[in-house]
Amino acid sequence: MLDQAYLGVDTGGTFTDFVLLQNQTIRSYKCPSTPEHPELAILHGIREMGLQDLVEQGRLLVVHGSTVATNAALEGKGAKTVFITNRGFADILTIGRQTRDALYELRPAPKAAPVPRELCLETGGRIGADGNIIDDLSQAELDALMADIERLKPEAVAINLLFSFINADFEKAIAEQIPADIFVSCSSEVLPEYKEYERGMATWLNAWLGPKVASYLRNLQSALKTTPIAVMQSSGGTTDASNASQRAVNLLLSGPAGGLAAAKHISQILHRPQLLTFDMGGTSSDVALINCNIKLTNEGKIGPYPVAVPMVDMHTIGAGGGSIAYLDEGGMLRVGPESAGAEPGPACYNKGGTRPTVTDANVVLGRLPAAARLGGAMPLNVDAAQRAVGKLASALGISVEATAAGIIDIANEHMVRALRVISVQRGHDPADFSLCCFGGAGGLHICALAEALGCSDIIVPNYAGVFSALGMLLAPRERQLSRTINIGLADLDPDSLRQNLQDLAASGRQQLLAEGISASQITAQASVDLCYVGQSYTLNLAWQDDIPALEQAFHRAHRDLYGHDLALPVQLINIRQALRADTLALDLPDISDGPPAAAVDVQSVISSKGAIEVPRFERSALRREQYLDGPALISDATSTLWLEQDWRGSVDRQGHLLLKRMR
């Protein structure tokens, strides 16, 4: 029997990354993204890696992290979507929570409504909080809705009726009447939880983004013929393409979640349970905290929109290698969030870009050497980088090198601030964590970030430049399911709750079995959302049958997080089931023993102490237990590490670089 091959693909804003696992060997590749048609970059990579025969033979499984939903949401390029809700609630998404971006802004600029008023339709079919019918849904109302839909000609419809998580019959009745060529999203399926605004927003986002995601996945599947495609979800697990095409709202952090899946794997291999992760790509930087496990949140955001479906708890800023440096109205140097992207990219890519970026600044400083070939093939144009940064230098009246150093310093400050948001501002001391760095641009900045945070331990994993693509192969198949119960712990019937949890688990298990997963591979982890009576926010705790013990666990968790507990009854709001199946046992191959690799050349680098000559090493030539003292450059086809002075690196058996500060 011919061996199966596995391809992880991470489509970023600037580059598309590939990691192939075949016969226990790993190959990687990187090529520029094609934002208008993302599948073209994927097909190009498959051709360049020589995988067409595997596609023809049906021996390739593609696990894909996609930015299609993310980009469409950020750019406001969703489908024309009708929003259907109960009478009197047409403005629910416009009113939202009535929060302000700037609390003390007396004249806030008006915001455009997410859904134009003419696309908001009201109807009957209202359920009360007790599950009783308050307003029935008549055939005449259904006919009126269908007439409005025929008149408006939408591409998608979002149905969000009150308390549909208790009884979904009215939502289903409306959905059954809608023509088959219109994408339909029901709140009882997308997010069967309380909080009508968050539930409505998730349902609308799913419908608004759904046609674009579904079309993209259809095109990709058509091009790859019978090749199975799994898609990374925002929660850090994968699902098959057919389910993903109906759950666009669950894909909003699809790519970055892959990096966290790989980081968790590395933390277990290296016995470092506490990690601060730093993923710097061409367009943005993503930071997160792993404390034994990946933390999920139901309070995420994408652009201006709240996203209440489970996603990795991550903080993203517009600071990447392609972030553009410029002078503001006051003549101050700024960096980002605008990015040069994949087209035209930084000036040094030699693709027509003329505006200076963080990557150009690294080229000017010699930290990204002229000999580098991005993705193994793209040469750098040092003169173009010098010209781009030189324009800013002339305006500032300082040297090109000083301007480049200023760009790096400002970008670093943005990234340090982001890392403090997910550590210091949540009660964690960064010094207690290892800083795990990946992404194509991360290694050029990591030592400076660690010093600013007080971290003395850095992990630069093997395949760091394509780490999120590697994470696609390490992620489990997964379903995250939830349901609102809303009952006091004192009034809880344990048998009834157990049955609800079992029903939820059975639903997720059935979905995974339908994807071809073996029942023996599936594990279920139940949890509950608890709060004190009267609170609006909940804490998620692992479910335990002992209700008094569960209540005490909540008091302790509240005290640990907020510094106090309360003498109030505890309310159970939501039940949750996380079902996972590890489908691919992947252990990175060991690297070779032997004499330490010598430097391939010497590069002139501008450091804080001026111009210095530093050795450059090829990462692929490094040997197990080799030591490297900074300053030095360590480069491979997908990334470069700038090992600063006073840092020492050691190479572990799988090629991961472990950096320690020496003073």
C-alpha positions as CSV (number, residue, x, y, z in Angstrom):
1,M,0.0,0.0,0.0
2,L,1.3,3.4,-0.9
3,D,2.1,5.8,1.9
4,Q,-0.1,8.8,2.7
5,A,1.4,12.2,2.6
6,Y,0.3,15.2,4.7
7,L,0.5,18.8,3.6
8,G,0.0,21.7,6.1
9,V,-0.8,25.0,4.4
10,D,-0.9,28.4,6.1
11,T,-2.1,31.3,3.9
12,G,-0.9,34.5,5.3
13,G,-1.3,38.1,4.2
14,T,2.2,38.2,2.6
15,F,3.4,34.6,2.3
16,T,1.8,31.1,1.9
17,D,3.7,28.5,3.9
18,F,3.8,24.7,3.2
19,V,5.0,21.8,5.4
20,L,5.0,18.3,3.9
21,L,5.2,15.2,6.0
22,Q,6.0,12.1,3.9
23,N,7.7,8.9,4.9
24,Q,8.7,10.5,8.3
25,T,10.6,13.3,6.6
26,I,9.6,16.9,6.5
27,R,10.0,19.4,3.7
28,S,9.0,23.1,3.7
29,Y,8.3,25.7,1.1
30,K,7.2,29.4,1.1
31,C,5.8,31.5,-1.7
32,P,4.1,34.9,-2.0
33,S,0.4,34.9,-1.3
34,T,-2.2,35.7,-4.0
35,P,-4.8,37.7,-1.9
36,E,-7.4,38.0,-4.6
37,H,-7.4,34.3,-5.3
38,P,-5.7,32.5,-2.4
39,E,-6.0,29.1,-4.0
40,L,-3.6,30.1,-6.7
41,A,-0.7,30.3,-4.3
42,I,-1.6,26.9,-2.8
43,L,-1.7,25.3,-6.3
44,H,1.6,27.0,-7.2
45,G,3.2,25.6,-4.0
46,I,1.9,22.1,-4.8
47,R,3.4,22.3,-8.3
48,E,6.8,23.7,-7.0
49,M,7.0,20.9,-4.4
50,G,6.3,18.3,-7.1
51,L,3.1,17.0,-5.4
52,Q,0.9,16.7,-8.5
53,D,1.3,12.9,-8.7
54,L,0.2,12.6,-5.0
55,V,-2.9,14.7,-5.9
56,E,-3.7,12.5,-8.9
57,Q,-3.2,9.3,-6.8
58,G,-5.3,10.5,-3.9
59,R,-2.4,10.1,-1.5
60,L,-2.3,13.7,-0.2
61,L,-4.2,15.1,2.7
62,V,-4.2,18.9,2.9
63,V,-4.7,20.6,6.3
64,H,-5.3,24.3,5.6
65,G,-5.4,27.5,7.6
66,S,-7.2,30.1,5.7
67,T,-7.4,33.9,6.0
68,V,-10.3,34.2,3.5
69,A,-12.9,34.8,6.3
70,T,-10.5,37.1,8.2
71,N,-9.6,39.3,5.3
72,A,-13.2,39.6,4.1
73,A,-14.3,40.7,7.6
74,L,-11.5,43.2,8.0
75,E,-12.1,44.6,4.5
76,G,-15.9,44.7,4.8
77,K,-16.3,42.5,1.7
78,G,-19.0,40.1,2.9
79,A,-22.0,39.0,1.0
80,K,-25.3,40.9,0.8
81,T,-27.1,39.5,3.8
82,V,-30.6,39.7,5.1
83,F,-31.0,39.6,8.9
84,I,-34.3,38.1,10.2
85,T,-35.3,38.5,13.8
86,N,-38.4,39.0,16.0
87,R,-40.7,42.0,15.9
88,G,-39.1,45.0,17.6
89,F,-35.5,43.7,17.4
90,A,-34.4,44.8,13.9
91,D,-31.9,47.2,15.3
92,I,-30.3,44.8,17.7
93,L,-27.0,44.6,15.9
94,T,-26.8,48.4,15.4
95,I,-27.5,49.1,19.1
96,G,-25.2,46.4,20.3
97,R,-24.0,47.0,23.9
98,Q,-23.8,50.8,23.5
99,T,-20.2,50.8,24.4
100,R,-17.7,53.5,23.2
101,D,-14.3,52.9,21.7
102,A,-13.2,56.1,23.6
103,L,-15.0,56.4,26.8
104,Y,-14.6,60.2,27.2
105,E,-15.0,61.2,23.6
106,L,-17.8,63.7,23.7
107,R,-18.5,63.6,20.0
108,P,-17.8,60.1,18.8
109,A,-17.9,59.6,15.0
110,P,-21.1,57.7,14.0
111,K,-20.6,54.1,13.0
112,A,-22.2,52.5,10.0
113,A,-24.8,49.9,11.0
114,P,-23.5,46.3,10.4
115,V,-26.6,45.5,8.5
116,P,-28.4,48.3,6.5
117,R,-31.9,48.9,7.8
118,E,-33.6,47.8,4.6
119,L,-32.0,44.3,5.0
120,C,-33.4,43.8,8.5
121,L,-36.6,41.9,8.5
122,E,-39.0,41.3,11.5
123,T,-41.4,38.4,12.0
124,G,-43.3,36.4,14.6
125,G,-42.1,33.1,16.1
126,R,-41.0,34.5,19.5
127,I,-40.1,32.1,22.3
128,G,-40.0,33.3,25.9
129,A,-37.2,32.7,28.4
130,D,-39.3,29.8,29.9
131,G,-39.6,28.1,26.5
132,N,-43.3,29.1,26.0
133,I,-44.5,30.6,22.7
134,I,-45.2,34.3,23.1
135,D,-45.8,35.1,19.4
136,D,-46.6,32.3,16.9
137,L,-45.2,32.1,13.4
138,S,-48.0,32.1,10.8
139,Q,-47.9,30.9,7.2
140,A,-48.8,34.5,6.2
141,E,-45.7,35.8,7.9
142,L,-43.6,33.1,6.2
143,D,-45.0,34.1,2.9
144,A,-44.2,37.8,3.6
145,L,-40.6,37.0,4.5
146,M,-40.2,35.0,1.3
147,A,-41.6,37.9,-0.7
148,D,-39.2,40.3,0.9
149,I,-36.3,37.9,0.2
150,E,-37.3,37.6,-3.4
151,R,-37.4,41.4,-3.7
152,L,-34.1,42.0,-1.9
153,K,-32.2,39.2,-3.7
154,P,-29.6,38.5,-1.0
155,E,-26.7,36.1,-1.2
156,A,-27.2,35.0,2.4
157,V,-29.8,35.1,5.2
158,A,-29.1,35.2,8.9
159,I,-31.9,34.0,11.2
160,N,-31.7,35.1,14.9
161,L,-34.9,34.6,16.9
162,L,-35.1,35.2,20.6
163,F,-34.4,32.1,22.8
164,S,-34.0,29.9,19.8
165,F,-31.4,27.9,21.8
166,I,-34.4,26.6,23.9
167,N,-36.6,25.8,20.9
168,A,-35.3,26.1,17.3
169,D,-38.5,25.1,15.5
170,F,-39.3,28.6,14.3
171,E,-35.8,29.2,12.9
172,K,-35.9,25.8,11.1
173,A,-39.4,26.7,9.7
174,I,-38.0,29.9,8.2
175,A,-34.8,28.2,6.9
176,E,-36.8,25.5,5.1
177,Q,-38.6,28.1,3.0
178,I,-35.5,29.9,1.8
179,P,-34.3,29.0,-1.8
180,A,-31.5,26.5,-1.9
181,D,-29.1,28.9,-3.7
182,I,-29.1,31.3,-0.8
183,F,-26.6,30.7,2.1
184,V,-28.6,30.3,5.4
185,S,-27.3,30.7,8.9
186,C,-29.4,29.9,12.0
187,S,-28.4,31.2,15.5
188,S,-29.6,27.9,17.0
189,E,-26.8,26.1,15.1
190,V,-24.1,28.8,15.0
191,L,-24.2,29.7,18.7
192,P,-27.0,28.2,20.9
193,E,-26.3,30.5,23.8
194,Y,-27.9,33.4,25.6
195,K,-27.0,37.1,24.9
196,E,-29.0,37.9,21.9
197,Y,-26.6,40.6,20.5
198,E,-23.5,38.3,20.6
199,R,-25.5,35.4,19.2
200,G,-27.0,37.6,16.5
201,M,-23.6,39.0,15.6
202,A,-22.0,35.5,15.3
203,T,-25.0,34.4,13.1
204,W,-24.8,37.4,10.9
205,L,-21.0,37.1,10.5
206,N,-21.4,33.5,9.6
207,A,-23.9,34.3,6.9
208,W,-22.1,37.5,5.7
209,L,-18.8,35.6,5.2
210,G,-20.3,32.2,4.3
211,P,-20.7,32.6,0.6
212,K,-17.1,33.8,0.1
213,V,-15.6,31.0,2.2
214,A,-17.8,28.3,0.6
215,S,-16.9,29.5,-2.9
216,Y,-13.2,29.5,-2.1
217,L,-13.3,26.0,-0.6
218,R,-15.3,24.7,-3.5
219,N,-12.7,26.2,-6.0
220,L,-9.8,24.7,-4.0
221,Q,-11.5,21.3,-3.7
222,S,-12.3,21.3,-7.4
223,A,-8.6,22.1,-8.3
224,L,-7.4,19.4,-5.9
225,K,-9.9,16.8,-7.2
226,T,-10.4,14.0,-4.7
227,T,-7.7,15.2,-2.3
228,P,-9.3,15.5,1.1
229,I,-9.1,19.0,2.7
230,A,-9.3,19.7,6.5
231,V,-9.5,23.3,7.7
232,M,-8.1,24.8,10.9
233,Q,-10.7,26.4,13.1
234,S,-10.2,29.4,15.4
235,S,-10.3,27.1,18.4
236,G,-7.1,25.2,17.4
237,G,-8.7,22.1,16.0
238,T,-9.5,21.1,12.4
239,T,-12.7,20.1,10.6
240,D,-13.4,18.9,7.1
241,A,-13.9,21.4,4.3
242,S,-17.7,20.7,3.9
243,N,-18.4,21.6,7.6
244,A,-15.9,24.6,7.4
245,S,-17.8,26.0,4.4
246,Q,-20.9,26.3,6.6
247,R,-19.0,27.7,9.6
248,A,-17.1,30.7,8.3
249,V,-17.4,32.5,11.7
250,N,-15.3,29.6,13.2
251,L,-12.4,30.3,10.8
252,L,-11.6,33.9,11.8
253,L,-8.3,32.9,13.5
254,S,-7.7,29.9,11.4
255,G,-4.0,30.6,10.5
256,P,-2.7,31.8,13.8
257,A,-4.4,29.0,15.7
258,G,-2.0,26.6,13.8
259,G,1.0,28.3,15.3
260,L,-0.4,27.7,18.8
261,A,-1.1,24.1,18.1
262,A,2.6,23.6,17.2
263,A,3.7,25.7,20.1
264,K,1.8,23.5,22.5
265,H,3.5,20.4,21.0
266,I,6.9,22.1,21.4
267,S,6.1,23.0,25.1
268,Q,5.4,19.3,25.8
269,I,8.5,18.0,24.0
270,L,10.8,20.5,25.7
271,H,9.0,20.3,29.1
272,R,8.3,24.0,29.2
273,P,4.6,24.3,30.1
274,Q,4.6,28.1,30.3
275,L,5.1,29.9,27.0
276,L,4.7,33.4,25.7
277,T,4.3,32.9,21.9
278,F,5.3,35.5,19.4
279,D,4.3,35.0,15.8
280,M,5.6,37.7,13.5
281,G,4.7,37.5,9.8
282,G,4.7,39.9,7.0
283,T,1.4,41.7,7.8
284,S,0.8,41.3,11.6
285,S,2.1,39.9,14.8
286,D,0.1,37.5,17.0
287,V,0.9,36.9,20.7
288,A,-0.6,34.5,23.1
289,L,0.0,32.8,26.5
290,I,0.2,29.0,27.0
291,N,0.0,27.9,30.6
292,C,0.0,24.1,30.1
293,N,-2.9,24.4,27.7
294,I,-4.0,26.8,25.0
295,K,-6.5,29.2,26.5
296,L,-9.8,29.7,24.6
297,T,-12.0,32.8,24.8
298,N,-15.6,33.5,23.9
299,E,-15.0,37.3,24.0
300,G,-12.8,37.6,20.9
301,K,-13.1,40.3,18.3
302,I,-12.4,40.7,14.6
303,G,-12.1,44.3,13.5
304,P,-15.1,46.1,15.2
305,Y,-17.2,42.9,15.6
306,P,-17.4,40.8,18.7
307,V,-17.1,37.0,18.0
308,A,-18.6,34.8,20.8
309,V,-17.6,31.5,19.3
310,P,-14.7,29.7,20.9
311,M,-11.3,30.9,19.6
312,V,-7.7,30.9,20.8
313,D,-7.1,33.8,23.3
314,M,-4.7,35.8,21.1
315,H,-3.8,39.5,20.8
316,T,-3.0,40.7,17.3
317,I,-1.4,44.0,16.2
318,G,-0.6,45.5,12.8
319,A,3.1,45.2,13.1
320,G,4.9,42.7,10.8
321,G,7.8,42.6,8.4
322,G,5.7,44.5,5.8
323,S,4.6,47.3,8.1
324,I,5.2,50.6,6.5
325,A,7.2,53.3,8.2
326,Y,6.2,57.0,7.6
327,L,6.2,60.4,9.1
328,D,2.9,61.7,10.7
329,E,1.6,65.2,10.4
330,G,3.9,66.3,13.2
331,G,7.0,64.9,11.5
332,M,7.2,61.9,14.0
333,L,8.3,58.5,12.8
334,R,5.5,55.9,12.8
335,V,5.4,52.2,11.9
336,G,2.2,50.4,10.8
337,P,-0.5,49.3,10.9
338,E,-0.6,49.7,7.1
339,S,1.3,46.9,5.4
340,A,2.9,46.5,2.0
341,G,1.4,43.0,1.9
342,A,2.3,40.5,-0.8
343,E,1.8,43.0,-3.6
344,P,4.0,45.0,-4.0
345,G,5.6,44.0,-0.7
346,P,8.6,45.7,0.9
347,A,11.0,47.6,-1.4
348,C,13.7,44.9,-1.0
349,Y,11.4,42.3,-2.6
350,N,12.0,44.1,-5.9
351,K,8.3,43.8,-6.9
352,G,7.6,47.5,-7.3
353,G,7.3,48.6,-3.7
354,T,8.9,51.9,-2.8
355,R,7.7,52.6,0.7
356,P,10.1,51.7,3.6
357,T,9.0,48.7,5.8
358,V,10.4,46.9,8.8
359,T,11.9,44.3,6.5
360,D,13.7,47.0,4.5
361,A,15.1,48.4,7.8
362,N,16.4,44.9,8.7
363,V,18.1,44.7,5.3
364,V,19.7,48.1,5.7
365,L,21.1,47.1,9.1
366,G,22.5,43.9,7.6
367,R,20.4,41.6,9.9
368,L,18.6,40.2,6.8
369,P,21.7,39.4,4.8
370,A,21.9,40.2,1.1
371,A,22.6,36.5,0.4
372,A,19.2,35.5,1.9
373,R,16.6,34.0,-0.5
374,L,13.1,34.4,1.0
375,G,11.3,31.2,0.7
376,G,14.5,29.7,-0.8
377,A,14.0,31.6,-4.1
378,M,13.3,35.3,-3.8
379,P,16.5,37.4,-3.8
380,L,16.7,40.7,-1.9
381,N,17.4,44.0,-3.5
382,V,19.6,45.8,-0.9
383,D,19.8,49.0,-3.0
384,A,16.0,49.3,-3.2
385,A,15.8,49.0,0.6
386,Q,18.5,51.7,1.0
387,R,16.5,54.0,-1.3
388,A,13.2,53.5,0.5
389,V,14.6,54.1,4.0
390,G,16.8,56.9,2.6
391,K,13.7,58.9,1.7
392,L,12.6,58.9,5.3
393,A,16.2,59.6,6.5
394,S,16.3,62.7,4.3
395,A,13.1,64.0,5.7
396,L,14.3,63.4,9.3
397,G,17.8,64.8,8.6
398,I,19.6,61.7,10.0
399,S,21.5,58.8,8.5
400,V,19.9,55.9,6.7
401,E,21.2,53.5,9.4
402,A,19.9,55.6,12.2
403,T,16.5,55.8,10.5
404,A,16.5,52.0,10.0
405,A,17.3,51.5,13.7
406,G,14.5,53.9,14.7
407,I,12.0,51.9,12.6
408,I,13.1,48.6,14.3
409,D,12.9,50.3,17.8
410,I,9.4,51.5,17.2
411,A,8.2,48.1,15.8
412,N,9.8,46.4,18.8
413,E,7.9,48.7,21.2
414,H,4.6,47.9,19.5
415,M,5.3,44.2,19.9
416,V,6.5,44.5,23.6
417,R,3.3,46.3,24.4
418,A,1.3,43.5,22.9
419,L,3.2,40.8,24.8
420,R,2.6,42.8,28.0
421,V,-1.2,42.8,27.3
422,I,-1.4,39.0,27.4
423,S,1.0,38.6,30.3
424,V,1.5,41.5,32.7
425,Q,-2.0,42.9,32.3
426,R,-3.4,39.4,33.2
427,G,-1.3,39.0,36.3
428,H,1.6,37.0,34.8
429,D,5.3,37.8,35.1
430,P,7.0,37.4,31.7
431,A,10.2,36.3,33.5
432,D,8.4,33.1,34.5
433,F,7.8,32.1,30.9
434,S,9.8,31.0,27.9
435,L,9.4,33.2,24.9
436,C,8.6,31.0,21.9
437,C,9.3,32.8,18.6
438,F,8.1,31.8,15.1
439,G,7.0,33.4,11.9
440,G,9.2,34.5,9.0
441,A,10.2,37.8,10.7
442,G,10.1,36.9,14.4
443,G,13.8,35.8,14.8
444,L,15.1,39.2,13.8
445,H,13.4,40.9,16.8
446,I,13.2,38.2,19.5
447,C,16.3,39.0,21.6
448,A,15.4,42.6,21.9
449,L,11.8,41.7,22.9
450,A,13.1,39.3,25.5
451,E,15.4,41.9,27.1
452,A,12.6,44.4,27.2
453,L,10.3,41.9,29.0
454,G,12.9,40.5,31.3
455,C,12.8,37.1,29.8
456,S,16.0,35.0,29.8
457,D,14.8,31.9,28.0
458,I,13.9,31.8,24.3
459,I,12.8,28.9,22.1
460,V,13.2,29.3,18.3
461,P,11.7,26.1,17.0
462,N,12.9,24.2,14.0
463,Y,10.8,25.2,11.0
464,A,10.0,28.5,12.7
465,G,9.4,30.3,9.4
466,V,6.6,27.9,8.5
467,F,5.5,27.0,12.1
468,S,1.8,27.7,11.6
469,A,1.8,25.3,8.6
470,L,3.5,22.7,10.8
471,G,0.8,23.3,13.4
472,M,-1.9,22.3,10.9
473,L,-0.5,18.8,10.9
474,L,-0.3,18.7,14.7
475,A,-3.8,19.9,15.4
476,P,-6.6,17.4,16.4
477,R,-9.9,17.1,14.6
478,E,-12.3,19.0,16.9
479,R,-15.8,20.1,17.7
480,Q,-16.6,22.8,20.3
481,L,-20.3,22.6,21.3
482,S,-22.3,24.6,23.8
483,R,-25.8,25.2,25.0
484,T,-27.3,27.6,27.5
485,I,-29.0,26.1,30.5
486,N,-29.2,29.0,33.0
487,I,-30.1,27.5,36.3
488,G,-28.9,28.0,39.9
489,L,-26.6,25.3,41.2
490,A,-29.0,24.9,44.2
491,D,-31.9,24.1,41.8
492,L,-29.9,21.8,39.5
493,D,-31.0,18.3,38.7
494,P,-27.7,16.4,38.3
495,D,-29.3,13.6,36.3
496,S,-30.9,16.1,33.8
497,L,-27.6,18.0,33.4
498,R,-25.7,14.7,32.8
499,Q,-28.1,13.9,30.1
500,N,-27.7,17.3,28.5
501,L,-23.9,16.9,28.5
502,Q,-24.2,13.4,27.0
503,D,-26.6,14.7,24.3
504,L,-24.1,17.4,23.4
505,A,-21.2,14.9,23.3
506,A,-23.2,12.5,21.2
507,S,-23.9,15.3,18.7
508,G,-20.2,16.2,18.3
509,R,-19.1,12.5,18.3
510,Q,-21.6,11.9,15.4
511,Q,-20.1,14.8,13.4
512,L,-16.6,13.5,13.9
513,L,-17.6,9.9,12.9
514,A,-19.1,11.3,9.7
515,E,-15.6,12.7,8.9
516,G,-14.2,9.2,9.0
517,I,-12.7,9.4,12.5
518,S,-12.6,6.2,14.5
519,A,-14.8,6.2,17.7
520,S,-11.7,5.0,19.7
521,Q,-9.8,8.2,18.8
522,I,-12.5,10.6,20.2
523,T,-12.2,12.1,23.6
524,A,-14.7,14.4,25.2
525,Q,-14.1,17.1,27.8
526,A,-17.1,18.7,29.5
527,S,-17.0,22.1,31.2
528,V,-19.5,24.6,32.5
529,D,-19.8,28.4,32.6
530,L,-20.6,29.7,36.1
531,C,-21.2,33.1,37.7
532,Y,-22.7,34.6,40.8
533,V,-26.4,35.5,40.4
534,G,-26.6,39.0,38.8
535,Q,-23.2,38.9,37.1
536,S,-23.0,39.3,33.3
537,Y,-19.7,37.4,32.8
538,T,-18.9,33.8,33.6
539,L,-15.9,31.6,34.5
540,N,-15.4,28.3,32.7
541,L,-14.6,25.3,34.9
542,A,-14.2,21.6,34.2
543,W,-17.4,19.8,34.9
544,Q,-17.5,17.6,38.0
545,D,-20.4,15.5,39.3
546,D,-19.9,16.6,42.8
547,I,-22.0,19.8,42.8
548,P,-20.8,21.2,46.2
549,A,-17.2,20.6,45.1
550,L,-18.0,22.4,41.8
551,E,-19.4,25.4,43.7
552,Q,-16.3,25.6,45.9
553,A,-14.1,25.4,42.8
554,F,-15.9,28.4,41.3
555,H,-15.4,30.4,44.5
556,R,-11.7,29.6,44.4
557,A,-11.4,30.5,40.7
558,H,-13.2,33.8,41.3
559,R,-11.0,34.6,44.2
560,D,-7.8,33.7,42.2
561,L,-8.9,35.9,39.3
562,Y,-10.5,38.9,41.0
563,G,-9.0,38.8,44.5
564,H,-12.3,38.0,46.3
565,D,-15.3,35.8,46.3
566,L,-18.9,36.6,47.2
567,A,-21.6,35.2,49.5
568,L,-24.0,34.8,46.7
569,P,-25.7,31.9,45.0
570,V,-23.9,30.4,42.0
571,Q,-25.6,30.2,38.6
572,L,-24.8,27.7,35.8
573,I,-25.2,29.5,32.5
574,N,-23.7,27.3,29.7
575,I,-22.6,23.7,29.3
576,R,-19.8,22.9,26.9
577,Q,-18.3,19.8,25.3
578,A,-14.9,19.8,23.6
579,L,-14.5,16.7,21.4
580,R,-11.1,16.0,20.0
581,A,-9.4,13.2,18.0
582,D,-5.7,13.1,17.4
583,T,-5.4,12.0,13.8
584,L,-1.7,12.2,13.1
585,A,1.1,11.2,15.4
586,L,3.9,13.5,14.4
587,D,7.3,13.5,16.0
588,L,9.9,15.8,14.4
589,P,12.9,13.8,13.1
590,D,16.2,14.1,15.0
591,I,19.0,16.1,13.4
592,S,22.5,14.8,12.7
593,D,25.3,14.4,15.2
594,G,28.8,15.4,14.3
595,P,31.4,18.2,14.6
596,P,29.9,21.7,15.1
597,A,29.1,23.5,11.8
598,A,31.3,26.4,10.8
599,A,30.1,29.8,9.7
600,V,29.4,30.0,6.0
601,D,30.5,33.7,5.8
602,V,30.8,36.9,7.8
603,Q,28.3,39.7,7.6
604,S,28.5,43.4,8.4
605,V,25.7,44.2,10.9
606,I,24.7,47.5,12.4
607,S,24.1,46.9,16.1
608,S,23.6,49.2,19.1
609,K,27.4,49.4,19.3
610,G,27.8,50.4,15.6
611,A,29.0,48.3,12.6
612,I,30.4,44.9,13.6
613,E,31.4,41.8,11.7
614,V,29.4,38.7,12.7
615,P,29.5,35.1,11.6
616,R,26.5,33.7,9.7
617,F,25.4,30.1,10.1
618,E,23.1,28.0,7.9
619,R,20.6,26.5,10.3
620,S,20.2,23.3,8.3
621,A,24.0,22.6,8.9
622,L,23.8,22.9,12.7
623,R,24.5,19.8,14.7
624,R,23.0,18.4,17.8
625,E,24.3,20.1,21.0
626,Q,26.2,22.8,19.1
627,Y,26.6,26.1,20.9
628,L,26.5,29.5,19.3
629,D,27.4,32.8,21.0
630,G,26.0,36.1,19.9
631,P,26.4,38.3,18.0
632,A,25.6,35.9,15.1
633,L,23.2,35.4,12.2
634,I,21.5,32.0,11.7
635,S,19.5,31.7,8.5
636,D,17.4,29.2,6.6
637,A,15.1,29.3,3.6
638,T,12.2,30.7,5.5
639,S,13.5,32.8,8.4
640,T,16.6,34.5,9.9
641,L,17.6,34.7,13.6
642,W,19.6,37.7,14.8
643,L,21.3,36.4,17.9
644,E,22.4,39.5,19.8
645,Q,25.4,39.9,22.0
646,D,25.2,38.3,25.5
647,W,22.9,35.6,24.2
648,R,24.0,31.9,23.8
649,G,22.1,29.4,21.7
650,S,22.2,25.6,21.9
651,V,20.7,23.1,19.4
652,D,18.6,20.3,20.8
653,R,18.1,16.9,19.2
654,Q,15.2,18.0,16.9
655,G,17.0,21.2,15.8
656,H,15.2,23.6,18.1
657,L,17.4,26.6,19.1
658,L,17.3,27.2,22.9
659,L,18.6,30.7,23.7
660,K,19.8,31.8,27.1
661,R,20.8,35.3,28.2
662,M,24.3,35.2,29.6
663,R,24.1,38.2,31.9
